[in-house]
Amino acid sequence: MSESLLMLRLEHRNTSALLNCLEHQLTLIRSGEPMSPRLMTLAIDYFEHFPDQCHHPKEDLIYRVLRQRNPDLAEQLGDLEEDHKRLADTTRELASAFRHPGDSPPLADILERFLACYRGHMDAEETHFFPAALESLTANDWASINFEVFDSDDPLFDHSEEEQFAELRDIINSLDQRESARLQFQQYATRLQSMQSQSDFNQAMEETGRSLRLLRFTDQSWGLDAEGELLFRIPPCSETRAVWCAALFDRGMDAAHGHAPGSA
């Protein structure tokens, strides 16, 4: 694949991460909770500058070459350069709604439209435009394009430049970590709900390469064993309750060692 397309897809991934942050702000606004004005300010500043200065010109260049190589296919895609202008208009609308809340429709409505426009545009490029360019452009075309776009890096995730976006990167990374932790807990909760018996727990531990085993004693109490060492005893209780106690202990061990719940 062309280095230019790899760069564009990486920038799409970066933009998608930022759009996820803005969607979280939309959720807060819709639920009546306070949003983060600082995040909104930084994100809008990014969208006002980077896409039209660094990202869209790369795509426009590829699109112009595609029109020369395969005009019929390019026509089927629509006018990409006009789409970029519409995105710029939508960005200006969002900026105005945020900075002058009394002079425009509700911020939540405009932010929702902004998110839909950006995601729809990137999805169309990934699904149709990029494959069409790969199909139609020659090796010489890509070599020329790569040379022209080489120095236009994404300042949001290029740590060597544009340090004004460092704070925004930190916010995105923090939200990504929270979302990752939330998904890990959901996966753990789903696994926990599926474990109802001693054999369920022991099989799950074996499948994940862990040494923990739930034992049952003659007095109807339970114990959690690790390679012959009794870690703790659970007083007499139902099998399901014993499984939950053992699973919660397992999760606590994961947290103490910085692992995802139930990981090896």
Secondary structure, DSSP 8 states (H G I E B T S, - for coil): --HHHHHHHHHHHHHHHHHHHHHHHHHHHHTT----HHHHHHHHHHHHHHIIIIIHHHHHHHHHHHHHH-HHHHHHH--HHHHHHHHHHHHHHHHHHHH-GGGSS-HHHHHHHHHHHHHHHHHHIIIIIHHHHHHH--HHHHHHHHHHHTT---TTT-TTS-GGGHHHHHHHHHHHHHHHHHHHHHHHHHHHHH--SHHHHHHHHHHTT--EEEEE-TTS-EEEEETTEEEEEE-S--HHHHHHHHHHHHHHHHHHHT--TT--
